[in-house]
Amino acid sequence: MTANGWLQIALFFVVLLAVTKPLGVFMARVFSGEKTFLDPALRPIERLLYRTTGIDEKREMDWKEYSVAMLLFSGVSMLLLYLIQRVQQWLPWNPQHLPAVAPDLAFNTAASFTSNTNWQNYAGESTMSYFTQMAGLAYHNFASAGVGIALAIAVIRGIARRESKTIGNFWVDLTRCMLWVLLPACLLITRPGW
């Protein structure tokens, strides 16, 4: 390996070590429901989401209810992605007039993007329309990461709250992960000039 390669690896680890503590403290505050510097901008959005979806953010779930909520969210998301692929020929943003994705390939793609494995057995530009890639695949890249983080938080709570019967609320954890962690990270990383 070249000296430049080793330098990049070292720089990566330095940056990783530098952000670990502040990001960990921030995430602990977010998932504990404590106040953060993003509250003035994001708390009204979070409350609106809970109000429109009927979620009680104070109500906690046991591990079975948490698991069912996660499976319900993932199952509906997977089904929606499958349907988007199967009817893409009638959806907008398909200037190449790509046909529907074959049933087996649509199922495989939906399952892999829902489970965050993102296995692709196709050439995206000649198989998936822009709409399918944006509303289906890009959404799952974001949402499946949120589900994974929410589950990690639930496992941590399960260990920390050994005597408690609850591990949080999946819908609250997912919402907070997407609003407070993933969205700011995306905006920070994709900032022009970086």
C-alpha positions in Angstrom: 0.0 0.0 0.0 1.2 3.5 -0.7 2.0 6.1 1.9 -1.0 8.1 0.8 -3.2 5.1 1.4 -1.8 4.7 5.0 -2.3 8.4 5.6 -5.9 8.2 4.5 -6.5 5.2 6.8 -4.9 7.1 9.7 -6.8 10.2 9.0 -10.1 8.2 8.9 -9.3 6.7 12.4 -8.4 10.1 13.8 -11.7 11.6 12.6 -13.6 8.6 13.8 -12.1 8.9 17.3 -12.7 12.6 17.4 -16.4 12.3 16.7 -17.1 9.2 18.8 -17.6 10.9 22.1 -19.6 14.0 21.0 -21.8 11.9 18.7 -22.3 9.3 21.4 -23.3 11.9 24.0 -25.6 13.6 21.5 -27.3 10.3 20.6 -27.7 9.3 24.2 -29.5 12.6 24.8 -31.7 12.2 21.7 -32.8 8.7 22.6 -33.3 9.6 26.3 -35.6 12.4 25.3 -33.3 15.1 26.7 -33.0 18.5 25.3 -30.5 19.1 22.4 -29.4 22.1 20.3 -31.7 20.8 17.5 -34.9 20.9 19.6 -36.1 24.3 18.4 -36.0 23.2 14.8 -36.9 19.5 15.1 -39.2 19.2 18.1 -42.2 20.9 16.4 -41.8 18.5 13.4 -41.6 15.5 15.7 -44.7 16.5 17.6 -46.6 17.1 14.4 -45.6 13.6 13.1 -46.8 12.0 16.4 -50.0 14.0 16.3 -50.8 13.1 12.7 -49.9 9.4 13.2 -51.5 9.0 16.6 -48.3 8.0 18.4 -48.1 8.5 22.1 -44.4 9.3 22.6 -44.6 8.7 26.4 -45.9 5.1 26.0 -43.2 2.5 26.1 -43.4 -1.0 24.6 -42.2 -4.4 25.7 -39.8 -6.3 23.5 -42.7 -8.2 21.7 -44.6 -5.1 20.9 -41.4 -3.3 19.8 -40.6 -6.3 17.5 -44.1 -6.3 16.0 -43.9 -2.6 15.3 -40.5 -3.0 13.6 -41.7 -5.9 11.5 -44.9 -4.1 10.6 -42.9 -1.0 9.5 -40.4 -3.1 7.5 -43.1 -5.4 6.0 -45.2 -2.4 4.8 -42.1 -0.7 3.4 -41.0 -3.8 1.6 -44.4 -4.3 0.1 -44.5 -0.7 -1.0 -41.1 -1.0 -2.7 -42.2 -4.3 -4.4 -45.3 -2.5 -5.7 -43.3 0.5 -6.9 -41.1 -1.8 -8.9 -43.9 -3.8 -10.4 -45.8 -0.7 -11.6 -42.9 1.6 -12.5 -43.9 1.7 -16.1 -47.0 3.8 -15.1 -45.2 6.0 -12.5 -43.7 9.4 -13.2 -40.0 10.0 -13.9 -39.5 7.1 -16.2 -38.2 8.9 -19.4 -36.7 5.6 -20.7 -40.1 4.0 -20.5 -38.6 1.1 -18.5 -41.0 -1.9 -18.1 -42.1 -3.3 -14.7 -39.3 -5.2 -12.9 -39.8 -9.0 -13.0 -41.6 -10.4 -9.9 -38.7 -12.4 -8.6 -36.2 -9.5 -9.1 -38.6 -7.0 -7.5 -39.1 -9.3 -4.5 -35.3 -9.9 -4.1 -34.5 -6.2 -4.4 -37.3 -5.2 -2.0 -36.2 -7.8 0.6 -32.5 -6.8 0.3 -33.0 -3.1 0.5 -35.5 -3.5 3.5 -32.9 -5.6 5.3 -30.1 -3.1 4.5 -28.1 -5.6 2.5 -28.7 -3.7 -0.7 -27.8 -6.6 -3.0 -28.4 -5.6 -6.6 -28.7 -8.2 -9.4 -29.4 -5.7 -12.1 -28.0 -2.6 -13.9 -29.9 0.2 -12.2 -29.9 2.6 -15.1 -31.5 0.0 -17.4 -33.9 -1.6 -14.9 -35.1 1.0 -12.4 -36.8 4.3 -13.3 -35.7 7.5 -11.6 -38.8 7.3 -9.4 -38.1 3.8 -8.3 -34.6 4.6 -7.5 -35.5 7.8 -5.5 -38.8 6.9 -3.8 -38.0 3.2 -3.4 -34.3 2.4 -3.1 -33.0 5.7 -1.7 -35.8 5.8 0.8 -34.8 2.3 2.0 -31.2 3.2 2.3 -32.3 5.8 4.8 -35.1 4.0 6.5 -33.3 0.7 7.0 -30.4 2.5 8.7 -32.9 4.1 11.0 -34.5 0.7 11.8 -31.1 -0.7 12.5 -30.1 2.1 14.9 -33.5 1.9 16.6 -33.0 -1.8 17.2 -29.5 -1.2 18.6 -30.9 1.4 21.0 -33.6 -1.1 22.1 -30.9 -3.8 22.7 -28.9 -1.3 24.8 -32.0 -0.3 26.8 -32.8 -4.0 27.3 -29.3 -4.5 28.8 -29.3 -1.3 30.8 -32.9 -1.8 32.1 -32.6 -5.4 33.1 -35.4 -5.1 35.7 -37.7 -3.1 33.4 -40.4 -4.7 31.2 -40.1 -2.0 28.5 -37.4 -1.0 26.0 -38.8 2.2 24.6 -41.1 2.9 21.7 -40.1 1.8 18.2 -42.0 4.7 16.5 -40.4 7.3 18.7 -36.9 5.7 18.3 -37.3 5.6 14.5 -38.5 9.1 14.3 -35.8 10.5 16.5 -33.1 8.5 14.6 -34.3 9.9 11.3 -34.8 13.5 12.4 -32.0 14.0 14.9 -29.3 11.6 13.6 -29.6 10.6 10.0 -31.1 13.8 8.5 -28.5 16.1 10.1 -25.7 13.7 9.1 -26.9 13.7 5.5 -27.2 17.5 5.4 -23.7 17.9 6.9 -22.0 15.3 4.7 -23.6 16.5 1.5 -22.9 20.2 2.1 -21.6 21.9 -1.0 -17.9 22.4 -1.0 -17.0 19.2 0.9 
